[in-house]
Amino acid sequence: MKDKVHYAWFIFLSCCIISFVGFGLTVNTAGLFWGGMSEDLHLTRAQISLNATLNGIAGAVALLFAGTLFKKVNTKLLLSVSFAIVGFGFIACSFIQSITPFYVIKVLMGFAQQISIMISIPILLGNWFEKKLGMLFGITGALTAVGGSLFNPLVSDWILNFGWRTAYTIMGILTLVLLLPISLFIIKFKPENGVMPYGRETKDTTVLAGEPAMDTGSESEGASFKNAYKFPAFYLYILAVVALQSAGSLVQHVPALAENFGFTLTVGASVMSALLLGAAAGKFLMGYLLDKVKPGTVVLLFALVGSMGWYSMGWIHQPLLLNGSGFASGLGQAIVLIALPLLIRTSFGSRDYSQFLSIIMMFGAISNALSVYMHGTLFDSTQSYSVSLVYNLVMYAVAFLAILIIIRLGSKKAQPLSPAINQPQH
């Protein structure tokens, strides 16, 4: 008789759908609406981009509580309510007549999106899998971009043919139909009743960052979050995520950036799709490489490619080459969504992983939120995105240096730098 399929794989499949639809449809298409809304509601670029700032700040606030909520609140209820807020939020956006209600809706959606889409996937995968985490993070991460590359031209077509209000309604209905059943019928927070995470054979008690003695418990091993302030790596992760998310916030301006070069929204959607395809390839490749290659080498490679992708957008104005720049920029997105969650789990262990991850990512969400508005303000002041593109180059350098120091701190203790890397780094 064949062995029963481990329930972890149903969780993985659910995370794939959340990545594909949640990120691809509800997050990665946001910038497509800005042009039409700005024109219809007579808004400046800074005014319309402020919605993303408020959305991001709300998401950052959600991250303060996300780790605790996932431990204390029934996960089916938590994710179902969050998906419902996102779906009905899009439908509500189709009825707005001024910017203020739009801001309010985006605040509510930002809180829900951060919990149900952004943070749920690494927490669920981290709870259910001990092996193959690099590969699984890579696959789910890639699907966020694959979904975006599919939905960007679709949503662009809906906007051009039916108007942005109808497009919002369609998005809301799809969100409810595709995501609510997953949270209601499949998702479970962690293994229970004697079921072990997939691949758990022995308990690994090492952590990369740990000078302080860590508290351990019967449920899992690793550092206690109450000792977070004692770890130098904790602050370095914050610096890295702030820099990467500040650079990544320019993604939401990509359609507008293309339009600034004199191209149509269709070309802008094409560049955005190329960026997301690059992100898909980058996330999958990074997940694979982190299981095989030293993390410092992998992060350096992706930082170089990603930063040069952004920088080249400032002087490449041909549609085909602009798509190439977008693809390279997308590759760099893998660092914040794949490398950091994996390294954070390795640094601090599994015990309070959700708290460590959510609080570190909270700083990234704040950075992303503020930087979206900053890029919009810079554009309004200069009528160009050139300053923002150079800024991104600097932010990638800062992030790489922070991650390199984290890796060096770990290597001095001869501890593993990736959950799937067996050999210590010296």
C-alpha positions in Angstrom: 0.0 0.0 0.0 1.4 3.4 -1.0 2.3 5.9 1.7 -0.3 8.6 2.3 0.6 12.0 0.8 2.0 14.3 3.5 -0.5 17.1 4.2 2.4 19.6 3.8 2.1 19.2 0.1 -1.5 20.5 0.2 -0.2 23.5 2.2 2.4 24.0 -0.5 -0.2 23.9 -3.3 -2.3 26.4 -1.4 0.7 28.7 -1.0 1.3 28.4 -4.7 -2.3 29.6 -5.5 -2.0 32.4 -2.9 1.3 33.5 -4.6 -0.1 33.2 -8.1 -3.4 35.0 -7.5 -2.7 37.0 -4.3 0.5 38.6 -5.4 0.0 38.3 -9.2 -3.5 39.8 -9.3 -4.0 41.9 -6.2 -0.5 43.3 -5.6 1.5 43.4 -8.8 -1.1 45.1 -10.9 -1.7 48.1 -8.7 0.2 50.6 -10.7 -1.9 50.0 -13.9 -4.8 51.9 -12.4 -2.9 55.1 -11.6 -3.0 56.7 -15.1 -6.7 56.4 -15.6 -7.6 57.3 -12.1 -5.3 60.3 -12.1 -7.0 61.6 -15.3 -10.6 60.9 -14.2 -10.2 62.2 -10.6 -7.7 65.0 -11.6 -4.9 63.8 -9.3 -1.1 64.4 -9.4 1.2 61.5 -9.5 2.2 62.1 -5.9 -1.5 62.1 -4.8 -2.3 58.8 -6.5 0.9 57.1 -5.4 0.1 58.2 -1.8 -2.5 55.3 -1.8 0.4 52.9 -2.0 2.1 54.6 0.9 -0.9 54.4 3.1 -1.5 50.8 2.0 2.1 50.0 2.9 2.0 51.7 6.3 -1.2 49.8 7.1 0.7 46.6 6.1 3.6 47.5 8.3 1.2 48.0 11.3 -0.3 44.6 10.5 3.2 43.1 10.7 3.5 44.2 14.3 0.7 41.8 15.2 1.0 39.2 12.4 3.3 36.8 14.1 1.2 36.7 17.2 -2.1 36.6 15.3 -1.0 33.4 13.4 -0.2 31.8 16.8 -3.3 32.9 18.7 -6.1 33.2 16.1 -7.6 30.3 14.1 -5.8 30.5 10.8 -8.8 29.6 8.7 -10.8 32.5 10.2 -7.8 34.9 10.0 -7.1 34.3 6.3 -10.7 34.1 5.3 -11.6 37.5 6.8 -8.4 38.9 5.3 -9.2 37.6 1.8 -12.7 38.9 2.1 -11.5 42.4 2.9 -9.2 42.3 -0.1 -11.9 41.1 -2.5 -14.6 43.4 -1.3 -12.1 46.2 -1.1 -11.4 46.0 -4.8 -15.2 46.1 -5.5 -15.5 49.1 -3.3 -12.8 50.9 -5.2 -15.0 50.8 -8.3 -17.5 53.1 -6.7 -15.2 55.9 -5.5 -15.7 59.5 -6.7 -12.8 61.2 -4.8 -9.4 60.2 -3.5 -10.2 60.1 0.3 -12.5 57.0 0.2 -9.8 55.3 -1.9 -7.2 56.0 0.7 -9.4 54.5 3.4 -10.1 51.4 1.3 -6.4 51.0 0.6 -5.6 51.2 4.3 -8.0 48.3 5.1 -6.7 46.3 2.2 -3.1 46.9 3.2 -3.7 45.4 6.6 -5.4 42.4 5.2 -3.0 41.8 2.3 0.0 41.8 4.5 -1.4 39.1 6.7 -3.1 36.9 4.1 -0.7 37.3 1.1 2.6 38.7 2.1 3.5 37.0 5.4 1.3 33.8 5.4 3.4 31.9 2.8 6.8 31.9 4.5 5.2 31.2 7.9 3.1 28.3 6.5 6.0 26.8 4.5 8.4 27.3 7.5 5.9 25.4 9.8 5.2 22.5 7.4 8.6 21.8 5.8 12.0 21.0 7.2 13.5 20.0 3.8 13.5 21.5 0.4 12.7 25.0 1.8 15.0 26.7 -0.7 13.3 25.0 -3.7 9.8 25.6 -2.3 10.4 29.2 -1.5 11.7 29.6 -5.0 8.7 28.0 -6.6 6.1 30.0 -4.6 8.2 33.1 -5.1 8.4 32.6 -8.8 4.6 32.1 -9.0 4.0 35.6 -7.7 5.8 37.0 -10.7 4.3 34.5 -13.1 0.9 35.5 -11.9 1.8 39.2 -12.3 3.1 38.6 -15.8 -0.2 37.0 -16.8 -2.6 39.4 -15.0 -0.8 42.6 -15.9 -1.8 42.4 -19.6 -5.2 41.1 -18.7 -5.9 43.9 -16.2 -4.5 46.4 -18.7 -6.9 45.1 -21.3 -9.8 45.3 -18.9 -8.9 48.9 -18.1 -8.6 49.9 -21.7 -11.8 48.2 -22.8 -14.1 48.4 -19.8 -12.6 51.2 -17.7 -10.8 51.1 -14.4 -13.9 50.8 -12.3 -15.1 47.6 -14.0 -11.6 46.2 -13.9 -11.6 46.7 -10.1 -14.9 44.8 -9.8 -13.5 41.9 -11.9 -10.5 41.7 -9.7 -12.6 41.7 -6.5 -14.8 38.8 -7.7 -11.8 36.8 -8.8 -10.1 37.3 -5.5 -13.1 36.0 -3.6 -13.7 33.1 -5.9 -10.1 31.8 -6.1 -8.7 32.5 -2.6 -11.6 32.1 0.0 -12.1 28.4 -0.6 -8.4 27.8 0.1 -8.5 29.5 3.5 -11.8 27.9 4.4 -11.1 24.3 3.5 -7.3 23.6 3.2 -5.1 25.9 5.2 -3.8 24.7 8.6 -1.3 26.7 10.6 1.0 23.8 11.6 1.1 20.0 11.9 -0.9 18.7 14.8 -1.9 15.4 16.4 1.6 13.8 16.1 2.1 14.8 12.5 5.7 16.1 11.9 6.8 18.7 9.4 7.8 17.2 6.1 11.5 16.1 6.3 11.9 16.4 10.0 14.2 13.7 11.2 16.3 15.4 14.0 15.9 18.7 15.7 18.5 21.3 14.7 19.4 23.6 17.5 22.0 25.8 15.8 21.3 29.4 14.9 23.4 31.6 12.8 23.2 34.8 14.9 23.2 33.5 18.4 25.6 34.9 20.9 22.9 34.9 23.6 21.7 31.7 25.0 18.5 30.9 23.4 15.3 29.6 25.0 14.1 26.3 23.7 10.8 24.5 24.1 9.2 21.3 23.2 7.4 22.7 20.2 10.4 23.9 18.3 14.0 25.0 18.6 15.6 28.3 18.1 16.1 31.8 19.5 13.4 33.5 21.6 12.1 36.7 20.1 12.4 38.5 23.4 16.1 38.3 22.9 16.0 39.8 19.4 17.7 43.1 20.5 20.8 41.1 21.5 21.5 39.8 18.0 23.6 42.1 15.7 22.1 40.2 12.8 18.6 41.4 13.7 19.6 45.0 13.1 21.5 44.1 9.9 18.4 42.3 8.5 16.4 45.4 9.2 18.9 47.6 7.3 18.9 45.1 4.4 15.2 44.9 4.1 14.7 48.7 4.4 17.2 49.2 1.5 15.7 46.5 -0.7 12.1 47.5 -0.2 13.0 51.1 -0.8 14.4 50.2 -4.1 11.6 47.7 -4.9 8.9 50.3 -4.3 9.8 51.7 -7.7 8.1 48.6 -9.2 4.7 50.3 -8.8 5.9 53.2 -10.9 7.1 51.1 -13.8 4.0 51.6 -16.0 4.2 55.3 -15.3 8.0 55.3 -16.0 7.3 53.8 -19.5 4.6 56.4 -20.1 7.1 59.1 -19.1 9.3 57.9 -22.0 6.4 58.5 -24.4 5.1 54.9 -24.6 1.5 53.7 -24.2 0.0 51.9 -21.2 0.3 48.7 -23.2 4.1 49.1 -23.4 4.2 49.9 -19.7 2.3 46.7 -18.9 4.7 44.8 -21.2 7.7 46.2 -19.3 6.0 45.3 -16.0 5.3 41.8 -17.3 9.0 41.5 -18.2 10.0 42.6 -14.8 7.7 40.1 -13.2 8.9 37.3 -15.5 12.5 38.2 -14.4 11.3 38.0 -10.8 9.8 34.6 -11.4 13.0 33.3 -12.9 15.1 35.0 -10.2 13.1 33.6 -7.3 13.1 30.1 -8.7 16.8 30.3 -9.5 17.7 31.8 -6.2 15.8 29.1 -4.3 17.7 26.5 -6.2 21.1 28.2 -5.8 20.7 28.8 -2.0 20.5 25.0 -1.7 23.8 24.6 -3.6 26.0 27.7 -3.5 27.3 30.0 -0.8 24.6 32.6 0.0 27.1 35.5 -0.3 27.9 34.6 -3.8 24.2 34.2 -4.7 23.2 37.5 -3.2 26.1 39.4 -4.8 25.1 38.0 -8.3 21.5 39.0 -7.9 22.3 42.4 -6.4 24.5 43.3 -9.4 22.0 42.2 -12.0 19.0 43.8 -10.2 20.7 47.1 -9.6 22.0 47.4 -13.2 18.6 46.5 -14.5 17.1 49.5 -12.7 20.0 51.8 -13.6 19.8 51.0 -17.3 16.2 52.0 -17.4 17.4 55.6 -17.3 19.2 55.5 -20.7 17.5 52.6 -22.6 14.4 54.0 -24.3 13.7 51.3 -26.9 10.7 49.1 -26.0 12.5 45.8 -26.5 15.6 46.8 -24.6 13.4 48.4 -21.9 11.8 45.0 -21.4 15.3 43.6 -21.0 16.0 46.1 -18.2 12.7 45.3 -16.6 13.6 41.6 -16.7 17.0 42.2 -15.0 15.3 44.5 -12.4 12.9 41.6 -11.6 15.8 39.2 -10.9 16.9 41.4 -8.1 13.5 41.1 -6.4 14.4 37.6 -5.4 16.7 38.8 -2.6 14.0 40.3 -0.4 11.4 37.6 -1.0 13.5 34.5 -1.1 17.0 35.0 0.4 16.0 37.1 3.4 13.2 34.8 4.7 15.4 31.7 4.4 18.4 33.4 6.0 16.2 34.8 8.8 14.9 31.3 9.6 18.5 29.9 9.6 19.7 32.7 11.8 17.1 32.5 14.5 15.6 29.0 14.2 12.0 27.9 14.0 10.7 28.7 17.5 9.7 32.3 17.0 10.3 32.5 13.3 7.0 34.1 12.6 7.8 37.0 15.0 11.3 37.5 13.8 10.1 37.5 10.2 7.1 39.7 10.6 8.9 42.4 12.6 11.9 42.5 10.2 9.5 42.7 7.3 7.5 45.4 9.0 10.5 47.7 8.6 10.6 46.8 5.0 6.9 47.5 4.5 7.4 50.9 6.1 10.3 51.6 3.8 8.3 50.5 0.8 5.4 52.6 1.7 7.4 55.8 2.2 9.6 55.2 -0.8 6.6 54.9 -3.2 5.5 58.3 -2.2 9.1 59.6 -2.3 9.5 58.3 -5.9 6.3 60.0 -6.9 7.4 63.3 -5.3 10.8 63.1 -7.0 9.0 62.7 -10.3 6.7 65.6 -9.7 9.8 67.8 -8.9 12.0 66.7 -11.8 9.5 65.3 -14.3 11.9 62.3 -14.5 12.7 59.0 -12.7 16.5 59.4 -13.1 17.2 60.3 -9.5 15.1 57.3 -8.4 17.0 54.9 -10.6 20.4 56.0 -9.3 19.0 55.8 -5.8 18.1 52.1 -6.4 21.7 51.4 -7.4 22.9 52.7 -4.0 20.2 50.8 -2.0 21.3 47.5 -3.6 24.9 48.1 -2.5 23.8 48.9 1.1 21.7 45.8 1.3 24.4 43.5 0.0 26.9 44.9 2.5 24.5 44.3 5.3 23.8 40.7 4.2 27.5 40.1 3.7 28.2 41.1 7.3 25.5 38.8 8.6 27.1 35.9 6.6 30.5 36.8 8.0 29.1 36.8 11.5 27.8 33.3 11.0 30.9 32.0 9.3 33.1 32.9 12.2 31.0 30.5 14.3 31.2 27.8 11.6 27.4 27.6 11.4 25.3 26.8 8.4 24.0 29.7 6.3 21.1 28.0 4.6 18.7 25.3 5.9 19.7 23.0 3.0 23.4 23.7 3.1 25.1 20.9 5.1 28.7 22.2 5.0 29.7 25.1 7.3 31.1 28.2 5.7 34.6 29.2 6.8 
